[in-house]
Structures are given as C-alpha cells and as structure tokens.
Amino acid sequence: MSVIVIGSGFGGLTAAIKLQAKGFDVEILERRDKPGGRAYVYEQDGFTFDGGPTIITAPWLIHELFELCGKRIEDYVQLVPLDPFYNVRFEDGSVFHYNGKHADVISEIRRFAPSDVEGYERFFAKTADIFKAGFGLIDTPFTHLWDMLRVLPDLVRLRSDRSVAAFVNRHIRDPRLRQVFSFHPLLVGGNPFQTTSIYALIHKLEQEWGVWFAMGGMGALVRALVKLFTDMGGKITLNADVAEILVEEGTVTGVRLKGGEVRDADAVVCNADVARAYMTMVPKRWRTKNTDQALARKKYSMSLFVLYFGTNKKYPDMAHHEILMGPRYKELITDIFKKHHLAEDFSLYLHRPSATDPSLAPEGCDSWYVLSPVPHLGGDVDWSVQAPLYRDAIVKYLEERYMPDLSKHIVSETFIDPRHFDTTLNSHLGSAFSVEPLLTQSAWFRPHNKSEDVNGLYFVGAGTHPGAGLPGVMSSGTIAARLVAHELPLRA
C-alpha cells in the first residue's frame, strides 16, 4: 500500500521512516532543493548555517527510529551533550549558566537570589509532576472529544489554565530568574504569559535528559534520517511542489504536482503548514470542519527574524547557545504577540555551533545565527523597508554589548524574515511555529493529526498535535504513522 508524505521536516521524516519500516511503500515529496523543511541548511563562503531548529531534547525519539529499522545510530550521526545548555545574559551584566546538574542550577540561583532557592525546589518538584502527566500525552492522538475528556481531570489538577509565567512567578521572585525559568515557550512559538503551564515540563525534560547537538549541525541529523529512510527502501523526490491533495468521494486518492503530474496514493501524510495546506491544497467542497473561516479564527505564533553570519575571528566567551535578554520582558512579548508591533528593543537567541563543531566554519572562524522573535504578518510591518534596518540594529547591539568589533569581522551573511516563512515555507501569516500553543488550542482543540474532513489524510508538524519543538513534531510523526498503519488496512 502506498503513502505519500508531503514535506521532509522532522515530522514528515519520522512518519515516513516508521511507515516504511512497517512495510508501506512510502515516497516523500519535498518542494525545496534540500530536505529538512524548517531545518534547511545554508552553505556559503565555507560556513554552514542551520536554517531553523538547533536544540535537541528527548534524544531517545531519534534513537528509537534507528532501533526500529535495526540500524545503529552511530553509523549515521553523532549526538553530543552540551554544557551549558544555555547562557542567559541580562543587560545588567549578570549571566546565568544553565545546565542539567541540579547542584549547579541551585548554585546559580543562590548567586542571583538566595531567597529563591526554596521556591525553585518547589517549582522543580511540580514540573516533575507536570512532566509525568503531560509528556505521556505527547504521542497520544486526540481525534475524538472523549480523548480530551479522559485527560481533563489531570489538566484541572495541574492548573493548566495558568500560564508558564504565572506558574513560575508563584515560586520565584527575582525578575531575572523569572525570565530564566519561563522563556522556554518562546522556543516552541508560545507567549510565556499565555502558554499553558503544561509547557513547564520542558524544564524537567531538559534537566532529566539534557540538551544535545548533532555533529555537523541539524543538517547532519536530517541527512542521517533521509539515509535511514532510503536505506529501508523509501523514496524521496526533491523539487516536487504539491499543488493539490486529490480527493474522490471524501477519500484521498493522491496528489497533483504544480507541473500537473498526478501521484496516486492510498494515504497522504502532510508535513506542510496545516493552515496553509488546508486553505490551498484541499478543495473547499470537502472541508466542513477546517474551513478558511475556522482556520482564520485561530491564533498563530510569532514569526522570526534570523541573521546567519560568519566571522573571521572567534568569540570564545560565547557559548553554543546564548539567550540575550533585552531591557523589557513582558512588555516586549506583548508587542510581539498581541499588538503585532515591531519594537525598537529585542531579546535574542544567539547560536554558535562552531563552539562545539569547528568544521562548520573555516579555520579560525565562527559560524553563527542570531534570532529575534518578531510579529507575524498580521501586523503592518513593511519588511522590505524594516529588514535591513533591523539587521543593522541587531549587529550594533551585539557589537556594543557582547561581541567587540563584530561589524568588522562579519565576512558572510544572509537573513530571513516573516516573508520567508510566508512564501518559501508556505506558513499562514508567516508564522514560524504555526498554531500558537494556548490551552484552547492544545490536544483535541489543536488541528488533528487525522483529518476530520478527508479520509486517508493525516497531518504532522508544528501546527498539529502535540505542537512545535523537535519532540513535538517527531511525536506527531509517530502518531500519524500509527494511525495510518491501523486505519489504512481497514479501508483496503
């Protein structure tokens, strides 16, 4: 039986590998010239820049793909642990060195605010409880209302109506430490002041299993998964842009490419942005649930401005991952998520993979990207005007505070902004993480992995259950593969 997977992001690759291993005939259709989706790789002037995700948590989700196929991960890719996970820097000059050793975390808290040690211990204990209840749902499909009602008691008990920031603030008083332990929703497209406190489990996840990096960059992990898939007999076709998901009598029959070619399939797993895919690929006559109006009513995550750059000198004081907090926290996030206003200040994520793998830059050089959360295209920002100005402001900020003479040492660069997410990545409103992770848009309330409109159509990726982030999108692939394997033989 044949399955087409649209898109080769981590969700699509996971689904494709698992279905191929189960004996299905799987082909991945990727519209770009390289696999990876948001994990696209840019290579220029001897530098390698990972285009999107850079943080690996829950590494067992990767290991189990190779084990399922009877392969050794060591023969495909090398994963290494990072220490620190991040440095969190503040404008007063203080730096929180964040890693997975409990004693080190306590020591850092004591250095910042001794009175918050006891509160952190209470917070950490509660994140363990949240993790125990919440992480088990990550690969559970929510295709019926009963699936939601079944877990409702746990959601009520854990006070999932509270935001991550509200949860943190109940236990910790120092304003800097409140930021250290509440910023994680931003990594999955969420507003810390609105995202359900269930996402506090990210802290427990990192503390328990660490933060990892693939030598060669995330592109090396993508290549490893593609090779695993093709070694198992799967097929991947690049530069294959799907124009339409074909439906007859309410059931998928295949896809039509932009050039007119039709590919037949017994099932389709879509790793494209869920909102844009429904709006542009699935004919309106078949959509009674996921109508354009219903999708437009949803709230979507912020977008990103990302500057990729190479320097002809090293900055050894900067770690692999740096979180650079600006002068405002809640106010800036409000500008981004609620007002859709491009503020003059920013908080930044600075990625220096050559700190761990020097091969990603020429000898004596460093490879970087700096990421700034920005409003999606629902605002009125003219990025054709603002993008170069924003780039200059970020470089100036880095140069004045953290990286002396930076502008003199940048020898290679490129950037993306919300227009890239809208046009190249086909993401609704140029959102970087699709549907925002609110309680009212989680689990059963989130776009389903199994389409309610079309039989044989399944969705994976950041916009569907369970959400964004590497564990989330890979788990969506696991869910879709399980649903296809169960349901497709029943329809045959």
C-alpha positions as CSV (number, residue, x, y, z in Angstrom):
1,M,0.0,0.0,0.0
2,S,1.4,3.4,-0.9
3,V,1.8,6.5,1.2
4,I,2.8,10.0,0.1
5,V,4.4,12.3,2.6
6,I,4.3,15.9,1.7
7,G,7.4,17.7,3.1
8,S,10.6,16.4,4.7
9,G,10.7,18.2,8.0
10,F,11.3,16.1,11.2
11,G,7.6,15.3,11.4
12,G,7.4,14.0,7.9
13,L,10.7,12.1,8.1
14,T,9.6,10.4,11.3
15,A,6.3,9.3,9.8
16,A,8.0,8.2,6.6
17,I,10.6,6.1,8.4
18,K,8.1,4.4,10.7
19,L,5.7,3.6,7.8
20,Q,8.5,2.3,5.6
21,A,9.6,0.1,8.4
22,K,6.1,-1.2,8.8
23,G,6.1,-2.3,5.1
24,F,4.3,0.5,3.4
25,D,5.6,1.9,0.1
26,V,6.5,5.5,1.0
27,E,7.6,8.4,-1.1
28,I,8.4,11.9,0.3
29,L,7.7,14.9,-1.9
30,E,9.8,17.9,-1.0
31,R,9.2,21.2,-2.7
32,R,12.7,22.6,-2.0
33,D,16.1,21.5,-3.3
34,K,17.2,20.0,0.0
35,P,15.3,18.0,2.6
36,G,14.7,19.3,6.2
37,G,11.8,21.7,6.0
38,R,12.5,24.4,8.6
39,A,15.8,22.5,9.2
40,Y,17.1,23.7,5.9
41,V,20.9,24.3,5.7
42,Y,22.6,27.3,4.1
43,E,26.2,26.8,2.9
44,Q,28.2,29.8,1.7
45,D,31.8,31.0,1.9
46,G,32.9,27.9,3.8
47,F,30.3,28.4,6.5
48,T,27.4,26.1,7.4
49,F,24.3,27.6,8.8
50,D,21.4,25.6,10.2
51,G,18.3,27.3,9.0
52,G,15.9,26.6,11.9
53,P,15.9,24.3,14.9
54,T,19.1,23.9,16.8
55,I,18.2,22.3,20.1
56,I,17.8,18.5,20.5
57,T,15.9,17.3,23.6
58,A,14.3,13.9,24.2
59,P,17.1,12.2,22.2
60,W,15.5,8.8,22.6
61,L,13.0,9.8,20.0
62,I,15.8,9.8,17.5
63,H,17.5,6.7,18.8
64,E,14.2,4.7,18.5
65,L,13.9,5.4,14.8
66,F,17.2,3.6,14.1
67,E,16.4,0.8,16.5
68,L,13.1,0.3,14.8
69,C,14.9,-0.1,11.5
70,G,17.6,-2.4,13.0
71,K,20.3,0.1,12.4
72,R,23.0,1.7,14.7
73,I,22.6,5.5,15.1
74,E,26.4,5.7,15.4
75,D,26.7,4.6,11.7
76,Y,24.6,7.6,10.7
77,V,25.1,10.6,13.0
78,Q,26.9,11.6,16.2
79,L,24.9,13.3,19.0
80,V,26.9,15.0,21.8
81,P,25.6,16.6,25.0
82,L,26.1,20.3,25.7
83,D,27.2,22.0,28.9
84,P,26.0,24.7,29.5
85,F,22.6,24.2,27.8
86,Y,22.4,28.0,27.5
87,N,24.0,31.1,29.0
88,V,21.2,33.5,29.8
89,R,22.6,37.1,29.8
90,F,21.0,40.2,31.2
91,E,21.6,43.9,30.4
92,D,22.9,44.4,34.0
93,G,25.9,42.2,33.0
94,S,24.7,39.1,35.0
95,V,24.9,35.7,33.4
96,F,23.0,32.6,34.4
97,H,24.9,29.4,33.3
98,Y,22.1,26.9,32.8
99,N,22.8,23.2,32.6
100,G,21.4,19.8,33.7
101,K,23.2,19.4,37.0
102,H,20.8,20.2,39.9
103,A,23.6,21.3,42.2
104,D,24.9,23.7,39.5
105,V,21.4,25.2,38.9
106,I,20.9,25.7,42.7
107,S,24.4,27.3,42.9
108,E,23.4,29.7,40.1
109,I,20.1,30.6,41.8
110,R,21.9,31.2,45.1
111,R,24.3,33.5,43.3
112,F,21.4,35.5,41.8
113,A,18.9,35.4,44.7
114,P,19.5,33.1,47.7
115,S,15.9,33.6,48.9
116,D,14.6,31.9,45.7
117,V,16.3,28.5,46.2
118,E,13.5,27.1,48.2
119,G,10.9,28.4,45.7
120,Y,12.8,26.8,42.9
121,E,12.8,23.5,44.6
122,R,9.1,23.6,44.9
123,F,8.8,24.7,41.2
124,F,11.1,21.8,40.1
125,A,9.1,19.3,42.1
126,K,5.9,20.5,40.4
127,T,7.5,20.3,36.9
128,A,8.2,16.7,37.6
129,D,4.5,16.1,38.3
130,I,3.6,18.0,35.2
131,F,6.1,16.0,33.1
132,K,4.7,12.7,34.4
133,A,1.2,13.6,33.5
134,G,1.8,15.7,30.4
135,F,4.6,14.0,28.5
136,G,2.7,10.8,28.2
137,L,0.2,12.7,26.1
138,I,2.8,13.8,23.5
139,D,2.3,10.7,21.3
140,T,-1.4,10.2,22.1
141,P,-3.8,11.1,19.3
142,F,-6.7,13.4,20.2
143,T,-9.1,12.5,17.4
144,H,-12.3,12.4,19.5
145,L,-13.7,14.7,22.2
146,W,-13.6,11.7,24.6
147,D,-9.8,11.7,24.3
148,M,-9.8,15.2,25.8
149,L,-12.4,14.4,28.5
150,R,-10.3,11.5,29.6
151,V,-7.3,13.7,30.5
152,L,-9.3,16.7,31.7
153,P,-9.0,15.7,35.5
154,D,-5.2,15.8,35.2
155,L,-5.3,19.2,33.4
156,V,-7.5,20.6,36.1
157,R,-5.4,19.2,38.9
158,L,-2.2,20.6,37.4
159,R,-3.8,24.0,36.9
160,S,-3.1,24.1,33.2
161,D,-5.3,27.2,33.0
162,R,-2.3,29.1,34.4
163,S,0.4,30.3,32.1
164,V,4.0,29.2,32.4
165,A,5.0,32.7,33.6
166,A,2.2,32.7,36.3
167,F,3.3,29.3,37.4
168,V,7.0,30.3,37.7
169,N,6.1,33.6,39.4
170,R,4.2,31.8,42.2
171,H,7.5,30.3,43.3
172,I,10.3,32.7,42.2
173,R,10.6,36.4,43.0
174,D,13.8,37.6,41.4
175,P,12.8,39.2,38.0
176,R,15.8,37.7,36.2
177,L,15.2,34.2,37.5
178,R,11.6,34.5,36.5
179,Q,12.8,35.0,32.9
180,V,15.3,32.1,33.1
181,F,12.6,29.6,34.0
182,S,9.8,31.0,31.9
183,F,11.3,31.7,28.5
184,H,11.0,28.1,27.2
185,P,7.6,28.6,25.5
186,L,9.3,31.0,23.1
187,L,11.3,28.1,21.7
188,V,8.0,26.5,20.5
189,G,6.3,29.7,19.4
190,G,4.4,30.4,22.6
191,N,3.9,33.5,24.7
192,P,5.1,32.7,28.3
193,F,2.3,34.8,29.7
194,Q,-0.4,32.9,27.8
195,T,1.0,29.4,27.1
196,T,-0.4,26.8,29.4
197,S,1.7,25.8,32.3
198,I,1.9,22.2,30.9
199,Y,4.8,23.6,28.8
200,A,6.8,24.0,32.1
201,L,7.6,20.3,31.5
202,I,10.3,21.5,29.1
203,H,12.4,22.4,32.1
204,K,12.1,18.9,33.6
205,L,12.7,17.4,30.1
206,E,16.0,19.3,29.7
207,Q,17.1,18.6,33.3
208,E,16.4,14.9,33.0
209,W,17.8,14.1,29.5
210,G,19.9,17.1,28.6
211,V,20.3,19.3,25.6
212,W,22.2,17.7,22.6
213,F,23.8,18.6,19.3
214,A,24.3,16.7,16.1
215,M,27.9,17.0,15.0
216,G,27.8,18.6,11.5
217,G,24.7,20.5,12.6
218,M,21.0,19.8,12.4
219,G,21.5,19.3,8.7
220,A,23.6,16.2,9.5
221,L,20.7,14.8,11.5
222,V,18.4,15.5,8.6
223,R,20.8,13.7,6.2
224,A,21.0,10.8,8.6
225,L,17.3,10.4,8.8
226,V,17.0,10.6,5.0
227,K,19.7,8.0,4.5
228,L,17.9,5.7,7.1
229,F,14.7,6.2,5.1
230,T,16.2,5.4,1.8
231,D,18.3,2.5,3.2
232,M,14.9,1.0,4.2
233,G,13.7,1.3,0.6
234,G,11.9,4.7,0.8
235,K,12.0,7.2,-2.0
236,I,12.4,11.0,-1.7
237,T,11.9,13.4,-4.6
238,L,13.1,17.0,-4.3
239,N,11.8,20.0,-6.2
240,A,8.4,18.4,-6.1
241,D,5.9,21.1,-5.3
242,V,2.4,19.7,-4.4
243,A,-0.4,21.9,-5.7
244,E,-3.4,19.8,-4.6
245,I,-4.4,16.9,-2.5
246,L,-6.7,14.8,-4.6
247,V,-10.0,13.6,-3.1
248,E,-12.7,11.4,-4.5
249,E,-15.9,10.8,-2.6
250,G,-14.3,12.1,0.6
251,T,-11.2,9.9,0.4
252,V,-7.6,10.8,-0.6
253,T,-6.5,9.3,-3.9
254,G,-3.1,11.0,-4.3
255,V,-1.7,14.4,-5.1
256,R,-1.2,16.7,-8.1
257,L,2.2,18.5,-8.5
258,K,2.5,22.1,-9.7
259,G,3.6,20.8,-13.1
260,G,0.4,18.8,-13.5
261,E,1.8,15.3,-12.7
262,V,-0.5,13.1,-10.6
263,R,0.9,10.7,-8.0
264,D,-1.6,8.1,-6.7
265,A,-1.6,7.1,-3.1
266,D,-3.7,5.2,-0.6
267,A,-2.9,7.8,2.1
268,V,-1.3,11.2,2.4
269,V,0.7,12.5,5.3
270,C,1.1,16.2,5.1
271,N,4.1,17.9,6.8
272,A,3.2,21.3,5.3
273,D,1.9,24.1,7.5
274,V,-1.5,22.8,8.5
275,A,-3.5,26.0,7.9
276,R,-1.9,26.9,4.5
277,A,-2.2,23.2,3.4
278,Y,-5.9,23.1,4.1
279,M,-6.5,26.5,2.6
280,T,-4.6,25.9,-0.6
281,M,-4.3,22.1,-1.2
282,V,-7.6,20.6,0.0
283,P,-10.6,21.7,-2.2
284,K,-13.2,23.7,-0.3
285,R,-16.0,21.3,-1.2
286,W,-14.5,18.7,1.1
287,R,-13.8,21.0,4.1
288,T,-16.7,21.2,6.5
289,K,-14.6,21.4,9.7
290,N,-11.3,23.1,8.6
291,T,-12.8,25.9,6.6
292,D,-10.9,29.0,5.7
293,Q,-13.0,30.9,8.3
294,A,-12.3,28.4,11.0
295,L,-8.6,28.4,10.3
296,A,-8.5,32.2,10.2
297,R,-10.1,32.4,13.7
298,K,-7.2,30.5,15.3
299,K,-4.3,32.4,16.9
300,Y,-0.9,31.9,15.3
301,S,2.6,32.1,16.8
302,M,5.0,34.9,16.2
303,S,7.4,35.0,13.3
304,L,11.2,35.3,13.4
305,F,14.0,37.4,12.0
306,V,17.1,35.3,11.7
307,L,20.5,36.6,10.7
308,Y,23.0,34.0,9.6
309,F,26.6,35.2,9.7
310,G,30.2,34.1,9.7
311,T,33.1,35.9,11.4
312,N,36.7,35.7,10.5
313,K,37.6,35.6,14.2
314,K,36.4,33.5,17.1
315,Y,34.5,34.8,20.2
316,P,35.3,32.1,22.7
317,D,33.5,33.8,25.6
318,M,30.2,33.0,23.9
319,A,28.7,29.5,24.4
320,H,27.0,27.3,21.9
321,H,23.6,28.7,22.9
322,E,23.1,32.2,24.3
323,I,19.9,33.8,25.4
324,L,20.3,37.6,25.4
325,M,17.5,39.2,27.4
326,G,16.7,42.8,26.5
327,P,15.5,45.6,28.7
328,R,11.8,44.6,28.6
329,Y,10.3,41.1,29.0
330,K,6.5,41.0,29.3
331,E,6.1,44.3,27.5
332,L,8.2,43.2,24.6
333,I,6.3,39.9,24.4
334,T,3.0,41.8,24.4
335,D,4.3,43.9,21.5
336,I,5.1,40.8,19.5
337,F,2.1,38.6,20.3
338,K,-0.8,41.0,21.0
339,K,0.0,44.3,19.4
340,H,1.9,42.8,16.4
341,H,4.2,45.8,16.7
342,L,7.9,45.7,15.8
343,A,9.6,47.2,18.9
344,E,12.9,49.0,18.8
345,D,14.3,46.7,21.5
346,F,14.6,42.9,21.4
347,S,15.6,39.8,23.1
348,L,17.8,37.5,21.1
349,Y,18.8,33.8,20.8
350,L,22.4,33.6,19.6
351,H,23.6,30.3,18.2
352,R,27.3,29.5,17.8
353,P,27.6,25.8,16.6
354,S,31.3,26.2,15.8
355,A,31.8,26.3,19.6
356,T,31.1,22.6,19.5
357,D,31.9,21.6,15.9
358,P,34.7,23.8,14.4
359,S,34.1,22.1,11.0
360,L,31.1,24.3,10.5
361,A,33.3,27.3,9.8
362,P,36.7,27.9,8.1
363,E,39.7,27.6,10.3
364,G,40.0,30.4,12.8
365,C,36.4,31.5,12.1
366,D,33.0,31.1,13.8
367,S,29.6,30.2,12.4
368,W,26.5,32.0,13.9
369,Y,22.9,32.8,13.7
370,V,21.0,35.3,15.8
371,L,17.3,35.0,16.1
372,S,14.8,37.6,17.2
373,P,11.1,36.9,17.8
374,V,9.0,39.3,15.7
375,P,5.3,39.8,14.9
376,H,3.7,37.6,12.3
377,L,2.3,39.2,9.1
378,G,-1.0,40.1,10.9
379,G,0.7,43.4,11.8
380,D,1.5,46.3,9.5
381,V,5.3,46.0,9.4
382,D,6.8,46.6,5.9
383,W,9.7,44.1,6.0
384,S,11.1,45.3,2.6
385,V,12.0,48.5,4.5
386,Q,12.5,47.3,8.0
387,A,14.5,44.1,7.4
388,P,17.9,45.8,6.7
389,L,17.4,48.3,9.4
390,Y,16.5,45.6,11.9
391,R,19.6,43.7,10.8
392,D,21.8,46.7,11.5
393,A,20.2,47.3,14.9
394,I,20.9,43.7,16.0
395,V,24.5,43.8,14.8
396,K,25.1,47.1,16.6
397,Y,23.5,45.7,19.8
398,L,25.7,42.6,19.7
399,E,28.8,44.7,19.0
400,E,28.2,47.1,21.8
401,R,27.4,44.6,24.5
402,Y,28.8,41.2,23.7
403,M,31.0,40.9,20.5
404,P,33.5,43.7,20.1
405,D,34.2,44.9,16.6
406,L,31.6,42.5,15.2
407,S,30.7,44.5,12.2
408,K,34.4,44.5,11.1
409,H,34.6,40.7,11.3
410,I,31.4,39.6,9.5
411,V,32.6,38.0,6.3
412,S,29.5,36.1,5.2
413,E,25.8,36.7,5.9
414,T,22.2,36.2,4.9
415,F,18.9,36.7,6.7
416,I,15.3,35.6,6.6
417,D,12.2,37.4,8.0
418,P,8.4,36.8,8.1
419,R,8.2,37.0,4.3
420,H,10.4,33.9,4.1
421,F,8.0,31.9,6.3
422,D,5.1,33.1,4.2
423,T,6.4,32.4,0.7
424,T,9.2,29.9,0.9
425,L,7.9,27.8,3.8
426,N,4.2,28.4,3.0
427,S,3.3,29.2,6.6
428,H,0.0,31.1,7.2
429,L,0.7,34.7,8.2
430,G,4.4,34.0,8.0
431,S,4.1,32.3,11.4
432,A,7.3,30.5,12.4
433,F,5.6,27.8,14.6
434,S,2.0,27.7,13.1
435,V,-0.9,27.5,15.6
436,E,0.0,29.2,18.9
437,P,0.3,26.8,21.9
438,L,-2.6,28.1,24.0
439,L,-4.7,25.8,26.3
440,T,-7.7,26.5,24.0
441,Q,-5.5,25.3,21.0
442,S,-3.9,22.2,22.6
443,A,-4.7,18.5,22.4
444,W,-8.2,17.9,21.0
445,F,-8.6,21.7,20.4
446,R,-5.5,21.7,18.1
447,P,-5.7,20.7,14.4
448,H,-6.0,17.0,14.4
449,N,-3.4,14.5,13.1
450,K,-6.2,12.7,11.3
451,S,-8.3,15.0,9.1
452,E,-11.9,15.2,10.1
453,D,-12.7,16.3,6.5
454,V,-11.0,13.8,4.3
455,N,-10.4,10.0,4.8
456,G,-6.8,9.0,4.4
457,L,-5.4,12.4,5.1
458,Y,-3.1,13.0,8.1
459,F,-1.1,15.9,9.4
460,V,2.2,16.2,11.2
461,G,4.4,19.2,12.2
462,A,4.3,22.2,14.5
463,G,0.7,23.2,13.8
464,T,-0.9,19.9,14.7
465,H,-1.0,17.9,17.9
466,P,1.2,17.9,20.1
467,G,2.9,21.1,18.8
468,A,6.2,22.6,17.9
469,G,9.8,21.7,19.0
470,L,11.7,18.6,18.0
471,P,9.9,16.3,20.5
472,G,6.5,17.6,19.4
473,V,7.0,17.4,15.7
474,M,8.6,13.9,15.8
475,S,5.8,12.7,18.1
476,S,3.3,14.0,15.6
477,G,5.0,11.8,13.0
478,T,4.7,8.8,15.4
479,I,1.0,9.5,15.9
480,A,0.3,9.8,12.1
481,A,2.3,6.6,11.3
482,R,0.3,4.7,14.0
483,L,-3.0,6.0,12.7
484,V,-2.1,5.1,9.1
485,A,-0.9,1.6,10.0
486,H,-4.1,1.0,11.9
487,E,-6.6,2.5,9.5
488,L,-5.3,2.0,6.0
489,P,-5.6,-1.8,6.0
490,L,-9.2,-1.4,7.3
491,R,-10.0,0.7,4.2
492,A,-8.3,-1.7,1.7
